[in-house]
Amino acid sequence: MEYSICIIGGGVTGCAIARTLSQYDCSVVLLERGNDVAIGASKANSGIIHGGYDDMPHSLKARFSHHGNALYDVWNEELSFGLRRIGSYVLAYSEQEMQQVQSLYERGIQNGVMHLEIHDGVKVRSHEPSIAEGVCGGLYCPQAGIVSPYEVVLAMAENAVANGVDIKLEHEVLGIKHDTRRGRGRDRLSDTQDGLVVLTSQGEITTRYVVNAAGLYADNIARMCGDEFFTITPRKGNYCIFERGYLPVSHILFRIPTKKGKGVLVTPTYHGNLLIGPDSYHVSSVRDSSVDEQGLEYIIANAKHSLPTLDTSRIITQFAGLRASAVHKDFIIDVSRNTRGVLHVAAIESPGLTSAPAIADYVSGLLLPHRGNGLRRSDFDPQRKQLIPSQNDRRYLSVEELHRAISLPAGNPDRIICRCEQITESIVREALNRSPAPLTIDAIKRRTRCGQGPCQGAFCRPRVKALLAEQSTITPQEVLCT
């Protein structure tokens, strides 16, 4: 099949672009090298919807994070991925840091961020009594929020598929054939050209335009197009997650940002855990997502600087995520220098999650410059049904009710699959019947939270395996974990 637009990369940027393009009368395919969407940087980040006050004025980050933050209310209303605007503080522990808070405030005003406030130490501690007594004050941003990052991506992907986008998993891009007979250079994407052929591990895709949203692999894709004007360097960050219900803070707490980034944060997660992290350092491999013990010690020590009573015995797991960093220190959204019809959307590190809806809107305007003139589909359905409610919206079973639900026979929709998160068989089966379909235990974990509780899957893994095997007509032993 021939497509109008081929998107490479199934992270938050690629899926946001796919979902936005599905509103219009064009054929779209998204290629992902892995066996699911949201398995790269999009699954392993802080899940923060940033306010937009700390990005350099006039940068792409400032432009898209401010606009993206505003769009999240609409996207959440339509896609039901879950958003809580709990607000954030940037904490200062000296008069010098208070001067930096003032600078961040002024930068935020310049970026168009509304309702920023500078609070003194007394007011900060009245809102967050558990933080260190030495706090001098902080910058308060009420628009900051929290989401489950991979649920955001899954919601975008499901809605894109429902509106006609083809998502092809396990399609690694191996090359891009192009026609240079019309010359070379920075031509507008809307100029006519003879089309492109994307070579994948599972065959060829013919398309008019290619969007390179390949995250950590974006520079590899660029080189296939003859472009070497940017290089992606993976930057690792370690995190710790605490058991659900242990929430000594109610806001997102940042330290004063440094050259390395926004620093170690302390925040509730959308589903009611506490999250601390990340640290930040470059690594050589895009596959190195191993947890660094020294990194964990660093983030715990830094978190305790803000939260001295932090109870590390409540930690249930650790993870590390990689971010696609570039020397430009800004997002890269630019046409190929050598291959007509290719748009690079690269180096989308923090605040990439926040910026995704705005980036998608901008990219769709580049690809479809006349999208308002009859291109919008009358049958576009923006709605997507939520799979699991937030921790605040759920009624958890009593011990007696839980034991009864665990003992129900297989096939009963009320049977408990995950004891820690109290996820039923009906929820797992619904996840299995959605598209893109989950193929692994980790894919079910991202969709349903099975395995995200204190036992980390020790109880639910055999039950999840059995349901996956039944759906795929394979044996439980053949089910993949990741």
Summary of the structure (lengths in Angstrom):
residues: 482
radius of gyration: 22.7
end to end distance: 29.7
largest distance: 73.0
contacts: 1695
relative contact order: 0.17
helix: 32%
strand: 22%
